[in-house]
Amino acid sequence: MVSGGSRRRVVVTGMGALTPLGLKVDELWEGLVAGRSGVGNITLCDTTGFPCTIAGEVKGFDPRHYMEHKDARRMARFSQLAVAATQEALGQAALNLAGEDRGRCGVLLGNGNGGFPTVEEECQVLFTKGGMRVSPLFMPMQLPNMAASQIAIHFGLQGYNTTVVTACAAGTHAIGEAAEVIRRGAADVMVTGGTEAGISRLGLAGFCTMRALTHRNEEPARASRPFDALRDGFVPAEAAGILVLESWEHALQRGAPILAEVAGYGVSCDAWHIVAPDSDGSGAARAIKLALENAGVSTTDVDYINAHGTSTPLNDAIETMAIKRIFGEDAYRIPISSTKSMIGHSLGAAGGVEAIACVKTINQGVIHPTINYENQDPDCDLDYTPNVARPALVDVALSNSFGFGGQNACLVLKRFTG
């Protein structure tokens, strides 16, 4: 990736989101600014025997409001959420697909787990009724690439199509890569972001046995507490966050609403451990540095950071360390917040939802808070916008995502100026 003014510019023209705070972007944003938690007791599966019984679930979602019932039955929940969020995003972008070259319109989506609940359900069938009773739709339903495929089928997008599967960084990777697809001229329009719907006994078992989840079940709304000294693990969540990206020329030609510009993208790997970040934050710091360089902005230009901020003891301290490595004394000037404090950690969807939060921050002039920040950790001593939203002029926002395997991705989003 190279920076510079001669690159093809990439802009955001539409957004869609289904999250624990609601079924639209405006509902997500209203909840974030109000500091309202969407975390509650798990209803999507039996939590008996697990030390974590809470999650950020997408409540009130009926796929039949977005697609035919027969189509919904052929999709796992993570694909259903992605298709529904895409419908909102394309609507906001006012993109008339009938008048577009469908071969120049693509999909690049991030996902972490595919259809965990579907895998669990069909394994139960296998073990109780035999292999030949497993659904013939099992394989295509649970594959991680199926959300991108279903979006393409549902909306007739015949261009570039692929899926990024990099755990917690997948949504951010997807947006960055989709922007690069447009920059190199392989597409004019890309539907991108992330989706995840893995709340199941299988998912809980995996994360609980590795001791990654919170045990604060008695107070769900206060359980996700990024950067707080008493944080004890992340809250699992599901969501879909979808953005429509276009080349500036294409958006200008059709008079599209331009919400922000995708200015830069940085990627790195810790090459350290399968689940723990490297001990000095150097891997995450490299991704931040590369994103800023790719955007052609300096550390003094950054007005806001949307943190990865998972509420795990190690991640939050290491992310703070990485920010300090890059920004130096400026790290104490820049307001930071964690969207996950209110909706939990939606894994592969997180980067998509958080990019949407950055765009809304730029457009609305408000930085949403990090809720449940009550006890200062000496290792986390930056400005995390504790508990209350604040007005601010934000022209340049940085969004961080750091995934299992040490796979890191960062985006720089800017206020669009023609």
C-alpha positions as CSV (number, residue, x, y, z in Angstrom):
1,M,0.0,0.0,0.0
2,V,1.2,3.5,-0.8
3,S,0.1,6.9,0.4
4,G,-0.1,10.1,-1.6
5,G,-2.6,12.4,-3.2
6,S,-2.6,10.6,-6.6
7,R,-4.4,7.5,-5.3
8,R,-8.0,6.8,-6.2
9,R,-10.1,8.2,-3.3
10,V,-12.6,6.0,-1.5
11,V,-15.6,7.3,0.3
12,V,-18.4,5.9,2.5
13,T,-21.9,6.5,1.0
14,G,-24.1,4.2,3.1
15,M,-24.2,2.3,6.4
16,G,-26.3,-0.4,8.0
17,A,-26.2,-2.0,11.4
18,L,-27.9,-4.6,13.5
19,T,-26.5,-4.6,17.1
20,P,-27.5,-5.2,20.7
21,L,-28.6,-1.5,20.7
22,G,-31.1,-1.9,17.8
23,L,-31.8,-2.8,14.3
24,K,-30.7,0.4,12.6
25,V,-27.6,2.7,12.6
26,D,-29.5,5.5,14.2
27,E,-30.6,3.2,17.1
28,L,-27.0,2.1,17.5
29,W,-25.8,5.7,17.6
30,E,-28.5,6.9,19.9
31,G,-27.7,4.2,22.4
32,L,-23.9,4.8,22.2
33,V,-24.2,8.5,22.8
34,A,-26.6,7.9,25.7
35,G,-24.2,5.4,27.3
36,R,-26.8,2.6,27.2
37,S,-25.8,-1.0,27.4
38,G,-27.3,-3.6,25.2
39,V,-25.9,-6.5,27.2
40,G,-28.3,-8.9,29.0
41,N,-28.9,-12.5,29.9
42,I,-28.4,-15.0,27.1
43,T,-31.6,-16.2,25.5
44,L,-30.2,-17.8,22.3
45,C,-28.9,-20.9,24.0
46,D,-28.9,-22.8,27.3
47,T,-26.1,-21.4,29.6
48,T,-26.3,-24.1,32.2
49,G,-22.8,-25.0,33.5
50,F,-21.1,-22.0,32.1
51,P,-19.4,-19.2,34.2
52,C,-20.6,-16.6,31.7
53,T,-24.3,-16.4,31.1
54,I,-24.6,-12.9,29.5
55,A,-24.1,-11.5,26.0
56,G,-24.9,-8.7,23.6
57,E,-27.7,-10.2,21.6
58,V,-29.5,-8.6,18.6
59,K,-33.0,-8.4,20.0
60,G,-36.2,-8.4,18.0
61,F,-34.6,-9.5,14.7
62,D,-37.0,-11.2,12.3
63,P,-35.3,-12.2,9.0
64,R,-38.7,-12.3,7.3
65,H,-38.8,-8.5,7.5
66,Y,-35.7,-8.4,5.1
67,M,-36.0,-11.4,2.9
68,E,-38.3,-14.2,1.8
69,H,-38.9,-16.9,4.4
70,K,-37.6,-19.6,2.1
71,D,-34.4,-17.6,1.6
72,A,-33.9,-17.1,5.3
73,R,-34.2,-20.8,6.0
74,R,-31.2,-21.4,3.8
75,M,-29.0,-19.0,5.8
76,A,-27.3,-19.2,9.1
77,R,-28.0,-16.2,11.4
78,F,-24.7,-14.5,10.7
79,S,-25.7,-14.3,7.0
80,Q,-29.2,-13.2,7.8
81,L,-27.8,-10.3,9.8
82,A,-25.4,-9.3,7.0
83,V,-28.2,-9.2,4.4
84,A,-30.4,-7.2,6.6
85,A,-27.7,-4.6,7.4
86,T,-26.8,-4.4,3.7
87,Q,-30.4,-3.5,2.9
88,E,-30.1,-0.5,5.2
89,A,-26.7,0.5,3.9
90,L,-27.7,0.4,0.2
91,G,-30.9,2.3,1.0
92,Q,-28.9,5.1,2.7
93,A,-26.4,5.1,-0.2
94,A,-29.4,5.6,-2.6
95,L,-27.7,3.2,-5.0
96,N,-29.9,2.2,-7.9
97,L,-28.5,-1.2,-8.7
98,A,-30.7,-1.5,-11.8
99,G,-28.6,1.3,-13.4
100,E,-25.2,0.0,-12.3
101,D,-22.7,-2.3,-14.0
102,R,-23.2,-5.3,-11.6
103,G,-19.8,-6.6,-12.5
104,R,-18.2,-3.5,-10.9
105,C,-20.1,-3.9,-7.6
106,G,-18.6,-6.3,-5.2
107,V,-18.7,-7.7,-1.6
108,L,-15.8,-8.1,0.8
109,L,-16.9,-9.1,4.3
110,G,-15.3,-10.0,7.6
111,N,-16.4,-13.0,9.7
112,G,-14.8,-14.9,12.6
113,N,-16.7,-18.1,13.2
114,G,-19.2,-18.8,10.5
115,G,-22.3,-20.5,11.7
116,F,-21.3,-21.8,15.2
117,P,-25.0,-22.4,16.2
118,T,-25.6,-24.3,12.9
119,V,-22.6,-26.5,13.5
120,E,-23.8,-27.3,17.0
121,E,-27.3,-28.1,15.9
122,E,-26.3,-30.4,13.1
123,C,-23.7,-32.2,15.3
124,Q,-26.6,-32.9,17.6
125,V,-28.5,-34.4,14.7
126,L,-25.4,-36.4,13.7
127,F,-24.9,-37.9,17.2
128,T,-28.6,-38.6,17.9
129,K,-30.1,-39.5,14.6
130,G,-27.2,-40.4,12.3
131,G,-25.2,-38.7,9.6
132,M,-27.7,-39.1,6.8
133,R,-30.2,-37.0,8.8
134,V,-27.9,-33.9,8.7
135,S,-29.4,-31.1,6.6
136,P,-28.1,-31.0,3.0
137,L,-27.9,-27.2,3.6
138,F,-25.5,-27.6,6.5
139,M,-22.2,-27.1,4.7
140,P,-23.3,-24.0,2.7
141,M,-25.0,-22.5,5.7
142,Q,-22.1,-22.6,8.1
143,L,-19.2,-21.7,5.9
144,P,-17.7,-18.2,6.8
145,N,-17.8,-17.0,3.2
146,M,-21.6,-17.5,2.9
147,A,-22.5,-14.1,4.2
148,A,-20.7,-12.4,1.4
149,S,-22.1,-14.9,-1.1
150,Q,-25.7,-14.4,0.2
151,I,-25.4,-10.6,0.0
152,A,-24.2,-10.9,-3.6
153,I,-27.1,-13.3,-4.5
154,H,-29.7,-11.3,-2.7
155,F,-28.7,-7.9,-4.3
156,G,-27.2,-9.2,-7.6
157,L,-23.7,-8.0,-7.0
158,Q,-21.6,-9.8,-9.6
159,G,-18.2,-8.2,-9.0
160,Y,-15.2,-8.8,-6.7
161,N,-16.3,-11.1,-3.8
162,T,-14.3,-12.6,-1.0
163,T,-14.2,-13.0,2.8
164,V,-11.7,-12.1,5.4
165,V,-11.5,-14.5,8.4
166,T,-9.1,-12.9,10.9
167,A,-11.1,-13.3,14.2
168,C,-11.6,-10.0,16.0
169,A,-9.9,-8.0,13.3
170,A,-11.9,-9.3,10.4
171,G,-14.4,-6.4,9.9
172,T,-11.6,-3.9,9.9
173,H,-9.5,-6.0,7.5
174,A,-12.5,-6.3,5.2
175,I,-13.1,-2.5,5.0
176,G,-9.4,-1.8,4.4
177,E,-9.1,-4.5,1.7
178,A,-12.4,-3.4,0.1
179,A,-11.0,0.2,-0.2
180,E,-7.8,-1.2,-1.8
181,V,-10.0,-3.1,-4.3
182,I,-11.5,0.2,-5.4
183,R,-8.2,2.0,-5.3
184,R,-6.6,-0.4,-7.8
185,G,-9.6,-0.1,-10.1
186,A,-11.1,-3.6,-9.7
187,A,-14.5,-2.2,-8.5
188,D,-16.5,1.0,-8.3
189,V,-18.7,-0.1,-5.4
190,M,-18.0,-2.4,-2.5
191,V,-20.3,-3.7,0.2
192,T,-18.1,-4.3,3.2
193,G,-17.9,-4.6,7.0
194,G,-18.4,-7.6,9.3
195,T,-21.0,-10.0,10.6
196,E,-21.1,-12.5,13.5
197,A,-23.7,-14.6,15.2
198,G,-21.9,-17.3,17.2
199,I,-23.7,-17.2,20.5
200,S,-24.2,-20.9,21.3
201,R,-23.2,-23.5,23.8
202,L,-20.2,-24.4,21.5
203,G,-19.0,-20.8,21.4
204,L,-19.5,-20.3,25.1
205,A,-17.6,-23.6,25.9
206,G,-14.6,-22.5,23.8
207,F,-14.3,-19.0,25.2
208,C,-15.1,-20.0,28.8
209,T,-12.5,-22.8,29.0
210,M,-9.9,-20.4,27.7
211,R,-11.0,-17.9,30.4
212,A,-11.6,-15.1,28.0
213,L,-15.1,-14.1,29.2
214,T,-16.4,-12.0,32.0
215,H,-18.0,-13.7,35.1
216,R,-20.0,-10.6,36.1
217,N,-23.3,-12.2,35.4
218,E,-25.2,-10.5,38.2
219,E,-24.9,-7.1,36.5
220,P,-24.9,-7.5,32.7
221,A,-25.0,-3.8,31.9
222,R,-21.9,-3.2,33.9
223,A,-19.9,-6.3,32.8
224,S,-18.1,-4.9,29.8
225,R,-15.7,-2.3,31.3
226,P,-12.8,-1.6,29.0
227,F,-9.7,-0.1,30.6
228,D,-11.3,-0.2,34.1
229,A,-9.0,-1.8,36.8
230,L,-11.7,-4.4,37.6
231,R,-12.3,-5.7,34.1
232,D,-12.4,-9.5,34.0
233,G,-13.0,-10.5,30.4
234,F,-15.1,-9.7,27.4
235,V,-18.8,-10.0,26.9
236,P,-19.6,-12.1,23.8
237,A,-21.9,-10.4,21.3
238,E,-23.4,-10.7,17.8
239,A,-23.9,-8.0,15.2
240,A,-23.6,-6.9,11.6
241,G,-22.0,-3.6,10.6
242,I,-22.0,-2.9,6.8
243,L,-20.7,0.0,4.8
244,V,-21.0,0.9,1.2
245,L,-17.7,2.2,-0.3
246,E,-17.4,3.9,-3.6
247,S,-14.7,5.6,-5.6
248,W,-15.0,9.3,-5.2
249,E,-15.5,9.7,-9.0
250,H,-18.4,7.2,-9.0
251,A,-20.1,8.7,-6.0
252,L,-19.7,12.2,-7.5
253,Q,-21.1,11.1,-10.8
254,R,-24.3,9.8,-9.3
255,G,-24.7,12.5,-6.7
256,A,-24.3,10.1,-3.8
257,P,-24.3,11.2,-0.2
258,I,-20.7,11.2,1.0
259,L,-20.4,10.4,4.7
260,A,-16.6,10.1,5.2
261,E,-13.5,9.1,3.4
262,V,-11.5,5.9,4.0
263,A,-8.1,7.5,4.1
264,G,-5.7,4.9,5.3
265,Y,-5.3,1.2,6.3
266,G,-2.6,-0.6,8.1
267,V,-2.0,-4.3,8.8
268,S,0.6,-6.2,10.9
269,C,1.1,-9.4,12.8
270,D,2.5,-9.8,16.3
271,A,4.1,-13.2,15.3
272,W,4.0,-13.9,19.0
273,H,1.1,-16.0,20.4
274,I,-2.1,-17.6,19.3
275,V,-4.4,-15.5,21.5
276,A,-2.3,-13.1,23.6
277,P,-0.9,-9.8,22.2
278,D,2.8,-9.3,22.2
279,S,4.0,-8.0,25.6
280,D,5.3,-4.6,24.4
281,G,2.5,-3.6,22.0
282,S,4.8,-3.4,19.1
283,G,2.6,-5.4,16.7
284,A,-0.4,-3.2,17.3
285,A,1.8,-0.1,17.1
286,R,3.0,-1.1,13.7
287,A,-0.5,-1.4,12.3
288,I,-1.4,2.1,13.7
289,K,1.8,3.6,12.2
290,L,1.2,2.0,8.8
291,A,-2.5,3.2,8.8
292,L,-1.4,6.8,9.5
293,E,1.3,6.7,6.9
294,N,-1.1,5.2,4.3
295,A,-3.5,8.0,5.0
296,G,-0.8,10.6,4.8
297,V,-1.7,12.0,8.3
298,S,0.5,12.7,11.3
299,T,-0.1,11.8,14.9
300,T,-1.1,15.4,15.6
301,D,-3.9,15.2,13.0
302,V,-5.7,12.4,14.8
303,D,-8.7,13.7,16.8
304,Y,-10.2,10.5,18.1
305,I,-9.4,6.8,18.5
306,N,-12.0,4.1,18.6
307,A,-10.2,1.5,20.6
308,H,-10.3,-2.3,20.2
309,G,-11.0,-2.1,24.0
310,T,-12.3,-5.6,24.7
311,S,-12.4,-5.4,28.6
312,T,-9.8,-8.1,29.0
313,P,-7.0,-7.4,31.4
314,L,-4.2,-8.0,28.9
315,N,-5.6,-6.5,25.7
316,D,-6.6,-3.1,27.2
317,A,-3.2,-2.6,28.8
318,I,-1.3,-3.6,25.7
319,E,-3.4,-1.4,23.4
320,T,-2.8,1.5,25.7
321,M,0.9,0.8,25.5
322,A,0.7,0.6,21.7
323,I,-1.1,4.0,21.4
324,K,1.6,5.6,23.6
325,R,4.4,4.1,21.4
326,I,3.0,5.8,18.4
327,F,1.5,9.0,19.7
328,G,4.0,9.8,22.6
329,E,2.7,12.7,24.7
330,D,-0.1,13.3,22.2
331,A,-1.6,10.0,23.5
332,Y,-2.8,11.9,26.5
333,R,-4.5,14.6,24.3
334,I,-6.6,12.3,22.1
335,P,-10.0,11.1,23.3
336,I,-10.5,7.4,23.1
337,S,-13.6,5.3,23.5
338,S,-14.6,1.6,23.3
339,T,-17.9,0.8,21.6
340,K,-17.6,-2.7,23.1
341,S,-18.3,-1.2,26.5
342,M,-22.0,-1.0,25.5
343,I,-22.5,-3.8,23.0
344,G,-19.9,-6.4,23.9
345,H,-17.4,-8.0,21.6
346,S,-18.9,-9.1,18.3
347,L,-15.7,-10.6,17.0
348,G,-15.6,-10.4,13.2
349,A,-18.4,-7.8,13.2
350,A,-16.7,-5.5,15.6
351,G,-14.6,-3.6,13.1
352,G,-17.6,-2.9,10.9
353,V,-19.7,-1.6,13.8
354,E,-16.8,0.5,15.1
355,A,-16.1,2.0,11.7
356,I,-19.7,3.1,11.6
357,A,-19.3,4.7,15.1
358,C,-16.3,6.6,13.7
359,V,-18.2,7.9,10.8
360,K,-21.1,9.0,13.0
361,T,-18.6,10.7,15.4
362,I,-17.2,12.7,12.4
363,N,-20.6,13.6,11.2
364,Q,-22.3,14.4,14.5
365,G,-19.5,16.0,16.4
366,V,-20.0,13.8,19.5
367,I,-17.6,11.2,21.0
368,H,-19.5,8.4,22.6
369,P,-18.3,7.3,26.1
370,T,-16.6,4.2,27.4
371,I,-19.2,3.2,30.0
372,N,-18.4,1.4,33.3
373,Y,-15.1,3.1,33.6
374,E,-15.0,3.5,37.4
375,N,-11.6,2.4,38.7
376,Q,-8.4,3.7,37.3
377,D,-5.8,1.2,36.2
378,P,-2.2,2.7,36.4
379,D,-1.5,0.8,33.1
380,C,-4.4,2.4,31.4
381,D,-4.0,6.1,32.1
382,L,-5.3,7.8,28.9
383,D,-8.5,9.7,28.2
384,Y,-11.1,6.9,27.6
385,T,-14.1,9.4,27.5
386,P,-15.4,7.9,30.8
387,N,-19.1,7.3,31.1
388,V,-20.5,10.5,29.4
389,A,-20.4,11.5,25.8
390,R,-18.7,14.8,24.9
391,P,-19.0,17.2,22.0
392,A,-15.9,17.4,19.8
393,L,-14.8,18.4,16.3
394,V,-13.4,15.2,14.8
395,D,-11.9,15.4,11.3
396,V,-9.6,12.3,11.6
397,A,-10.5,9.1,13.4
398,L,-8.5,6.0,14.0
399,S,-10.2,2.6,14.5
400,N,-8.2,-0.3,16.0
401,S,-8.9,-4.0,15.7
402,F,-6.5,-6.7,17.0
403,G,-7.4,-10.3,16.4
404,F,-6.4,-13.8,17.7
405,G,-3.2,-14.9,16.1
406,G,-1.8,-11.4,16.5
407,Q,-3.5,-10.3,13.3
408,N,-3.9,-6.5,13.5
409,A,-5.8,-4.0,11.4
410,C,-6.3,-0.2,11.7
411,L,-8.3,2.2,9.7
412,V,-8.1,6.0,9.3
413,L,-11.4,7.6,8.5
414,K,-11.6,11.3,7.6
415,R,-14.1,14.0,7.1
416,F,-14.7,14.3,3.4
417,T,-13.6,17.5,1.7
418,G,-13.9,17.7,-2.1
